[in-house]
Amino acid sequence: MLGLSGEDLPSQYDLDAAPELKKRLAEVFATRPRDEWAALFADSDACVSPVLSPWEAHEHPHNKERETFVEVGGIRQPAPAPRFGRTPAPVPRPAPRPGQDTDAILAQAGYDAAGIEQLRSAGAVE
């Protein structure tokens, strides 16, 4: 697949030769586009997968099959982890807007409507 024979390469266990091995492999992988390499390795048992950008990771068949991404509030993002077969995690909710819960929190802290309005008028809360 790579066009290299084991005799041409330093041993993978020779730490002093690691830079040379890395250089040689980089040269070979630079000869083809990423997607060509991914297709070439797709049906092999080699531990190879493409490095995907954040804009394409959700479209990879493996990530689709495993439902690795979810959409929350119109924003695609990684699904909660870890995931267990018998106790699935709930889909996350969108984050609250800044100030969305201010009145409720201040009321729990003992402020009445007049006190909350006073804080708002003073610019202490929005």
Backbone hydrogen bonds, N-H to C=O, Kabsch-Sander energy under -0.5 kcal/mol:
donor,donor_aa,acceptor,acceptor_aa,energy
8,D,5,S,-1.5
9,L,6,G,-1.0
14,D,11,S,-1.4
15,L,13,Y,-1.1
17,A,14,D,-1.1
18,A,15,L,-0.9
21,L,17,A,-2.3
22,K,18,A,-2.8
23,K,19,P,-2.3
24,R,20,E,-2.5
25,L,21,L,-2.5
26,A,22,K,-2.4
27,E,23,K,-2.2
28,V,24,R,-1.8
29,F,25,L,-2.8
30,A,26,A,-1.7
31,T,28,V,-1.8
32,R,29,F,-1.0
36,E,33,P,-0.6
37,W,33,P,-1.8
38,A,34,R,-2.5
39,A,35,D,-2.1
40,L,36,E,-2.2
41,F,37,W,-2.3
42,A,38,A,-0.9
44,S,41,F,-1.9
48,V,46,A,-1.8
52,L,50,P,-0.7
56,E,53,S,-1.5
57,A,53,S,-1.8
59,E,56,E,-1.4
60,H,56,E,-0.6
60,H,57,A,-1.2
64,K,60,H,-2.4
65,E,61,P,-2.7
66,R,62,H,-2.0
67,E,64,K,-1.0
68,T,63,N,-2.5
70,V,77,Q,-2.9
72,V,70,V,-0.5
72,V,75,I,-2.6
75,I,72,V,-1.6
76,R,74,G,-0.5
77,Q,70,V,-2.8
79,A,68,T,-3.4
84,F,87,T,-0.5
100,Q,97,R,-2.5
102,T,99,G,-1.1
105,I,101,D,-2.6
106,L,102,T,-2.8
107,A,103,D,-2.4
108,Q,104,A,-2.2
109,A,105,I,-1.5
110,G,107,A,-1.4
111,Y,106,L,-2.6
116,I,112,D,-2.4
117,E,113,A,-2.2
118,Q,114,A,-2.1
119,L,115,G,-2.0
120,R,116,I,-2.3
121,S,117,E,-2.9
122,A,118,Q,-1.9
123,G,120,R,-1.3
124,A,119,L,-2.1
125,V,119,L,-0.9
